[in-house]
Each structure stands twice: as C-alpha cells, then as structure tokens.
C-alpha cells in the first residue's frame, strides 16, 4: 500500500534526497516531476510514492515542520493499492533542506523499525530447534543441580531398577491378619536392601515380624524371599538381604551433606503396591528432628508404601531414605539423610546393632542472642561467644560422675572447640567406654577441666 506525497519545486532537492533514503530504507519508491516548456523555473511538483508504514512514520516524525497540512475527503483506490493525497504548501529552501535532513536522519536512526516490521522475515517454525532448558550446546548441565529437560527421567532411570516392593504379613490378631507394604533400595549387587524398620518390624514388641522373612519384588517382576538382617528402631532404618544367582541392580549412594535448601530431589517407591512411582520436589530443611534423629524435609509427594524408598538427587544418587509424611498437610515429607544411614549400616556390620553413646546431659546450643539474654538475667554468666549450655544433669549418669553441673558451658570436647551439640555427638559417636577430656566454663568465667566416659545408650531410657 502506497501514499502519494506532492512537494513543490523549491523542495525538489529535499524530495530527491528523501526519495533516495525512501528507496533504501522504506522499500520501493516512484517519483515524477514536471516543469514549464520555456525553460524557466516555475513552481512544479515532485510526486513520491511512499509505503504506508513509512508514511505513518514520517507523519509522526515531521509533524512539527509541515505547514498547512490537509487531508482531503476524496480518496481513490488505484489498481496498485490504496492512495491518499497530501498537499504541502511551498516551504523556503532552507526549511526544505532542514526537513529533508531531519527526515533522513530519522530514517537512518530508525532503520530497525522497518526491518523489525518487515513481512519478509518468516516467523519461527514450530519445529525449529530449541535449546533444552538447563543445558548448554554440549548437552551438559549449565550448573550443579540444574534441572534440565531430561534430568528427572535420567535420574529415575539410573536409580529406578534398584527400587523394590517389600511386603510383610502382620499379625495383630493372628498370623495372617494383614499385609504391610513398603519400599526399599538395593545398595549392593549381592542383595543388600535398605528400608524402614517400621516396614519390617513390629514396634509394639520391638521384634522382627514373620520370623524375619519378607517378600521382595523387583521392578522386572522377579520375586524373592528376604531376611531381615538388622533393624534400628530409633533411626527407623533396617537392612534386608535377598539371595540371587546373578548380580542385582544397585543404586549409587550419594552424600546428603552436599544438599542445599532448594535443590531438586526425586522420591521413588511403590505406594499402595504401585510399581515405579516417581514424584519430585525440593529440599526445604537439612537437619530437622534434633540431635539423635535428623531428617531431610522435602515437598515430594509420598504415600503409604513409599516408606523405605530412596530419595534421589538429579545425578541418580541416593541422598536419603523416605520415612514419613505429615498427613494433615500437603508438601511435607521427611527422609533420613543417607550420611546417617551409611553410619548405621556400618555399625550393623561391625557390631550387629547401633551403639550410641550416652552422657546423661540435657544440652542447648548457644548463639549471640541467647548469650545476651542469659547475661541480662545473670551478670555472672560466662563470657563466651559460642558453646553448649548444660541446663540439666541426670543423677547417676556418666556426666554426673564426671562432675558436670547445671549451668556449665562446654567450650571444648576431646580437645576440640565446640560450636554446637552436633559436634559433641559426632566426636563421641564411637567413643563408648573411652575417657574424653572436656573443658567447661562456669559462673564468673571459671574454667574447669573434666573427664567423662560415655556409656552405651539404652533406647528405653
């Protein structure tokens, strides 16, 4: 579609420059001129045909420089397209040059306008290549923990074959009353399976059910009879063993210490006896549950039967064992960190049970805010910046015999500075029966050195 612009002879040079710029930036342009036959200069017109988008642009750009601009009420539609005639009265030569300069400059600066709206550029085809989200051109993750297009599928494919269904006949009112269903993960090709203790044991009697035998079904449909080798009720972790003539698919164990809040994780399992169930979510918290039991909090959807199944990172590595969910809330599920599970399995192999040290202390982590509150209430509170407060000492306990008092602040344990309770627990983890040196601070900054011998904890205590 074109529009015709008539300019008087004094503007002829300007129109010629405009014509050149129009042809270069605005597409095709047609021009014609007329003069008198006597050779004298008389006012004449140069007609320039301008495309509709260019005319709209020029109208808005040159509005301040055009005088007596009128739009006639008569329109014509020639075969080549729609035409509107605009009449511009004679301009002084200098003004003509100025208009041409400004229009030409605007055309140069706004050349992208015509390119952007040109109909010659095809729209992207639906089959055009699109780079996968989270991947670079070498098909490698852009960053650790990045969720690429196939990340969940690849992680599930890596760990999925090692996920098993575990069924146990429960005996509440008889040996064949009901059937408990859970999940597990093969962690060794020899048939060692990780699962939850509550899936294979009776918590009321604290004994293994069905004489220690459970049913195990692999994802490929093979069925085995499993033996409950060990079960720890405090951590709710158990180990089941099956025998196979051929190596079994085993999942790779990762490290829960490398997880961060916001990392993507995948929950695999067999809820309600459904095989190959996969849900995904993110990690919310890395240390819920206290000192003796720690849980990973995620928003993965888990249901009855998911217990004992693996929590997997995007590399297909097991980073936790799914253990429970909050029934009254969506998006709250918990798993035992795999770092803790590995220590439990090692103790199973070494001791046949989990040996936990016991001191007989109630402990409280200190930070700047808590220290300031204690000093405000009692000016004699020790001048410390960190440590562990002992508010209660159990009578007759190892701590009581060592000389601990309520109000002590532990600043060193086994020769190492103490910043929190977890450091104390980790230090004495395998130190049952061994004397440990402890440095505490008491009122008025009195330092006292103590020696304590941890005992094995009784879970019924």
C-alpha positions in Angstrom: 0.0 0.0 0.0 1.4 3.4 -1.0 0.6 7.0 -0.3 1.5 9.9 -2.7 3.3 13.0 -1.4 3.4 16.1 -3.6 6.2 18.6 -2.9 6.7 22.0 -4.6 9.8 22.7 -6.8 11.7 24.5 -4.1 11.6 21.3 -2.1 12.8 19.3 -5.1 16.3 18.7 -3.9 15.0 17.7 -0.5 12.5 15.4 -2.1 15.2 13.8 -4.2 17.2 13.1 -1.0 14.1 11.8 0.6 13.4 9.6 -2.4 16.9 8.0 -2.2 16.5 7.4 1.5 13.0 6.1 1.0 14.2 3.6 -1.7 17.0 2.4 0.6 15.1 2.1 3.9 11.4 2.1 3.1 11.2 -0.2 0.1 10.2 0.8 -3.5 9.6 4.5 -4.3 8.3 6.0 -7.5 8.9 9.7 -8.5 7.8 12.0 -11.3 8.3 15.8 -11.9 7.0 18.5 -14.2 8.5 21.8 -15.4 7.5 24.5 -17.9 8.4 24.2 -21.6 10.0 27.7 -21.7 12.9 26.5 -19.5 12.2 29.0 -16.8 11.9 27.9 -13.2 8.3 27.7 -12.2 6.8 26.0 -9.2 6.5 22.4 -10.0 5.8 19.2 -8.1 7.8 16.0 -7.4 5.5 13.1 -6.7 6.9 10.4 -4.4 5.1 7.2 -3.7 5.8 6.1 -0.1 4.8 2.8 1.5 2.1 3.0 4.2 4.3 2.2 7.2 6.9 4.7 6.1 4.2 7.4 5.6 2.9 6.8 9.2 6.5 7.1 10.5 7.2 10.3 8.5 3.9 11.9 9.6 4.7 11.4 13.2 8.4 12.5 12.8 7.9 15.6 10.6 4.6 16.9 12.1 6.3 19.9 13.7 7.9 21.0 10.4 5.0 20.7 7.9 2.7 23.7 7.5 -0.9 23.8 6.3 -1.1 20.0 6.3 -4.6 18.9 5.0 -6.2 15.6 4.4 -8.8 15.8 1.6 -12.0 14.0 1.9 -11.6 12.4 -1.5 -9.9 9.0 -1.6 -9.1 6.9 -4.6 -8.1 3.2 -4.9 -5.8 2.7 -7.9 -5.1 -0.9 -9.0 -1.7 -0.9 -7.3 -3.1 -0.1 -3.9 -4.8 2.4 -1.7 -3.7 6.1 -2.2 -4.2 9.2 -0.1 -3.1 12.6 -1.4 -1.5 15.1 0.9 -0.8 18.7 -0.1 2.1 20.6 1.4 2.4 24.3 0.6 5.7 25.8 -0.6 8.5 25.8 2.0 11.5 28.1 2.0 14.6 26.4 0.6 16.4 26.3 4.0 13.3 24.8 5.6 13.1 22.2 2.8 16.7 21.2 3.4 16.1 21.1 7.2 13.1 18.8 6.8 15.0 16.6 4.4 17.9 16.4 6.8 15.7 15.6 9.8 13.7 13.0 8.0 16.8 11.4 6.5 18.4 11.3 10.0 15.3 9.8 11.5 15.2 7.2 8.8 18.8 6.2 9.4 18.4 6.0 13.2 15.1 4.1 12.9 16.1 1.8 10.1 15.5 -1.1 12.5 11.8 -0.1 12.7 11.3 -1.1 9.1 13.4 -4.2 9.4 11.5 -5.3 12.5 8.1 -5.0 11.0 9.1 -6.2 7.6 6.9 -9.0 6.4 9.8 -10.7 4.6 11.1 -12.2 7.9 9.4 -15.6 8.5 8.1 -16.4 11.9 9.9 -19.2 13.8 8.7 -22.6 12.7 7.2 -24.9 15.4 9.8 -27.5 14.5 12.7 -25.1 14.9 15.5 -26.2 17.3 15.0 -25.0 20.8 17.9 -25.4 23.2 16.8 -27.5 26.2 16.3 -25.6 29.5 19.2 -26.1 31.8 21.5 -27.5 29.1 24.2 -25.8 27.1 25.1 -26.6 23.5 27.2 -29.5 24.5 24.2 -31.0 26.2 25.9 -30.7 29.6 24.2 -29.2 32.7 24.8 -25.4 33.0 25.4 -25.6 36.7 25.3 -28.2 39.5 21.8 -29.2 40.4 20.4 -27.5 37.3 17.0 -29.0 36.2 17.4 -29.9 32.6 14.7 -31.2 30.3 15.7 -34.9 30.9 17.2 -34.6 34.4 14.4 -36.3 36.3 13.9 -39.0 33.7 17.7 -39.8 33.7 17.9 -39.8 37.5 14.9 -42.1 37.7 16.3 -44.4 35.1 19.6 -44.6 37.0 18.1 -45.5 40.4 14.7 -47.0 39.4 15.8 -50.6 38.7 17.2 -50.8 42.3 13.8 -49.9 43.9 11.9 -52.9 45.3 8.5 -53.6 46.8 8.5 -55.1 50.3 5.5 -56.9 51.7 5.2 -58.3 55.2 2.4 -60.4 56.8 1.4 -58.7 60.0 -0.1 -60.5 63.0 -2.3 -58.2 65.1 -5.0 -60.8 65.9 -3.4 -63.7 64.0 -0.5 -64.6 61.8 -2.4 -63.8 58.6 -4.5 -60.8 59.6 -3.0 -58.2 57.3 -0.2 -57.3 55.0 2.2 -54.4 55.4 3.6 -52.9 52.2 6.7 -50.7 51.8 9.6 -49.9 49.6 13.3 -50.5 49.6 16.5 -49.9 47.7 19.2 -52.4 46.7 22.5 -50.8 47.6 24.8 -53.8 46.8 24.6 -56.3 43.9 24.8 -59.1 46.5 21.2 -58.3 47.5 21.6 -55.9 50.5 18.4 -53.7 50.7 17.8 -50.5 52.7 14.3 -49.9 54.0 12.5 -48.6 57.1 12.3 -50.6 60.3 8.6 -50.0 60.6 8.1 -51.7 57.3 9.6 -55.0 58.5 9.3 -54.9 62.3 6.6 -54.7 65.0 7.1 -51.6 67.0 4.9 -52.8 69.8 7.1 -55.8 70.6 10.3 -54.3 69.1 10.8 -57.6 67.3 11.0 -58.6 63.7 7.8 -59.9 62.3 7.0 -63.1 60.3 10.1 -64.7 61.8 12.3 -62.2 60.0 11.0 -63.0 56.5 9.6 -60.6 54.0 8.5 -60.7 50.4 10.6 -58.7 47.9 9.5 -57.8 44.3 11.9 -56.2 41.8 10.8 -53.8 39.1 11.4 -56.5 36.5 8.8 -58.7 38.3 11.2 -61.1 39.9 10.2 -62.2 43.5 12.5 -63.1 46.3 12.2 -64.1 50.0 14.1 -61.6 52.1 15.6 -61.9 55.5 15.5 -59.0 58.0 19.2 -58.8 59.0 19.1 -55.7 61.3 16.6 -53.1 62.4 17.2 -49.9 64.4 14.1 -48.5 65.9 15.4 -45.1 66.9 16.5 -44.2 63.4 13.8 -46.4 61.8 16.4 -48.0 59.4 16.5 -51.7 58.6 18.6 -53.9 56.3 17.0 -56.8 54.4 19.0 -59.4 52.4 17.9 -61.5 49.4 19.8 -64.2 47.5 20.2 -64.1 43.7 22.2 -66.3 41.4 23.1 -63.2 39.3 24.2 -59.7 40.4 21.3 -57.4 41.1 20.8 -53.7 40.0 22.2 -51.5 42.8 21.7 -47.8 43.4 24.6 -45.4 43.8 24.8 -43.8 47.2 25.5 -40.0 47.3 26.1 -37.5 50.1 23.3 -35.7 51.9 25.9 -33.2 53.2 26.1 -31.7 49.7 22.4 -30.9 49.6 21.2 -27.3 49.8 17.8 -25.9 50.5 16.2 -25.5 47.1 17.9 -28.5 45.5 15.7 -30.8 43.4 15.2 -34.3 44.6 13.1 -37.3 43.5 11.1 -39.8 45.6 10.9 -43.3 44.2 8.8 -46.1 45.6 5.9 -48.4 45.5 3.0 -46.7 47.3 -0.2 -48.7 47.5 1.6 -51.5 45.7 2.0 -49.3 42.6 5.4 -50.0 40.9 7.7 -47.4 39.6 6.1 -44.4 41.2 8.1 -41.2 40.7 7.5 -37.8 42.4 9.7 -34.7 42.5 10.2 -31.8 44.9 12.8 -29.6 46.5 14.7 -29.7 49.8 13.4 -27.4 52.4 15.5 -28.2 55.5 18.6 -30.3 56.1 18.5 -31.0 59.9 15.0 -31.3 61.4 14.4 -33.6 64.3 17.1 -32.9 66.8 20.5 -34.3 67.6 19.8 -38.1 67.7 17.5 -38.1 64.8 17.9 -35.9 61.8 15.5 -35.6 58.8 15.6 -34.0 55.4 12.4 -32.0 54.8 11.1 -32.0 51.2 7.8 -31.4 49.4 7.9 -34.6 47.4 4.5 -36.4 47.3 4.8 -39.7 49.2 2.0 -42.0 50.4 1.6 -45.3 52.2 4.1 -47.7 50.8 6.7 -45.1 49.9 8.4 -45.7 53.3 11.8 -47.1 52.8 12.1 -45.9 49.2 15.0 -43.8 48.1 15.2 -40.0 47.9 17.4 -39.3 44.8 19.3 -36.3 43.6 19.4 -35.3 39.9 22.5 -37.4 39.4 20.6 -40.5 40.3 22.3 -40.9 43.7 20.5 -41.9 46.8 20.6 -39.0 49.3 18.0 -40.2 51.8 15.5 -42.9 52.8 11.9 -41.7 52.7 10.4 -42.3 56.1 7.1 -40.4 56.7 4.8 -37.5 55.7 2.5 -35.1 57.5 -1.0 -36.4 56.9 -2.6 -33.1 57.8 -0.6 -31.1 55.3 0.4 -31.3 51.7 4.0 -30.8 50.7 5.6 -32.0 53.9 7.6 -35.2 53.8 10.7 -36.4 55.5 13.7 -38.6 54.8 16.7 -39.9 56.8 19.9 -38.4 55.4 22.0 -41.0 53.6 25.1 -39.9 55.6 23.4 -41.0 58.8 22.1 -44.2 57.1 25.6 -45.2 56.0 26.9 -44.9 59.6 24.0 -47.1 60.8 24.8 -49.7 58.2 28.5 -49.7 59.1 27.5 -50.3 62.8 25.2 -53.1 61.7 28.2 -54.8 60.0 30.6 -54.1 62.9 28.5 -54.6 66.0 25.3 -56.2 64.8 23.5 -53.2 66.2 23.7 -49.4 66.5 25.8 -48.5 69.6 25.0 -45.0 70.7 27.0 -43.1 73.4 25.2 -41.6 76.4 26.4 -38.9 78.8 23.3 -38.0 80.8 23.1 -34.4 79.8 20.5 -32.0 78.6 22.2 -29.6 76.2 21.3 -26.3 74.5 23.2 -24.6 71.6 24.2 -21.1 72.3 24.3 -18.1 70.0 24.8 -14.4 70.4 21.1 -13.7 71.1 20.8 -16.4 73.7 24.1 -15.5 75.4 22.9 -11.8 75.6 19.6 -13.0 77.2 21.3 -15.2 79.8 23.8 -12.4 80.7 20.9 -9.9 81.1 19.3 -12.3 83.6 22.5 -13.2 85.3 25.6 -11.0 85.1 27.8 -13.9 86.3 27.0 -15.9 83.1 30.3 -16.9 81.4 31.8 -14.6 78.8 31.6 -16.9 75.7 30.7 -16.3 72.1 29.6 -19.9 71.4 29.4 -23.2 73.1 26.8 -25.7 74.6 24.9 -24.9 77.8 24.2 -27.8 80.2 20.9 -27.0 81.9 20.2 -30.5 83.4 22.5 -33.3 84.6 20.9 -36.7 85.1 21.7 -38.1 88.6 24.0 -41.2 88.5 24.9 -40.6 84.8 28.4 -40.6 83.4 28.2 -36.8 83.3 27.1 -36.6 86.9 30.1 -38.9 88.0 32.4 -36.7 85.9 31.4 -33.6 87.8 29.2 -31.7 85.4 26.9 -29.1 87.0 23.7 -27.4 85.7 24.8 -24.1 84.2 28.1 -25.3 82.8 29.0 -24.2 79.3 31.0 -26.7 77.3 33.7 -24.9 75.2 36.0 -27.8 74.4 35.3 -31.5 73.9 38.0 -34.1 73.4 40.5 -31.3 72.7 38.3 -29.6 70.0 36.5 -26.3 70.2 32.7 -26.8 70.5 30.3 -24.7 68.4 27.2 -26.9 68.8 25.7 -30.1 70.1 26.2 -32.0 66.9 29.9 -31.6 67.2 29.8 -33.3 70.6 27.6 -36.1 69.4 29.8 -36.7 66.3 33.0 -36.7 68.4 31.9 -39.3 70.9 30.0 -41.4 68.3 32.4 -44.4 68.5 34.0 -43.5 71.8 31.8 -45.6 74.2 33.9 -46.6 77.2 36.7 -44.3 76.3 37.7 -41.3 78.6 37.2 -37.9 77.0 38.6 -34.5 78.1 36.1 -31.7 78.5 36.6 -28.0 79.2 33.7 -26.1 80.7 33.1 -22.5 81.9 31.1 -21.7 84.9 29.8 -18.5 86.6 32.3 -15.6 86.7 34.3 -17.2 83.8 35.7 -20.0 85.9 37.3 -22.7 83.7 37.1 -26.4 84.8 38.6 -29.4 83.2 36.6 -32.7 83.4 36.9 -36.3 82.2 33.9 -38.2 81.1 33.4 -41.8 80.0 30.4 -42.3 77.7 28.2 -45.4 78.1 26.1 -47.2 75.6 22.6 -45.6 75.4 19.5 -47.6 76.3 16.7 -46.7 73.9 14.2 -47.5 76.6 15.8 -45.0 79.0 
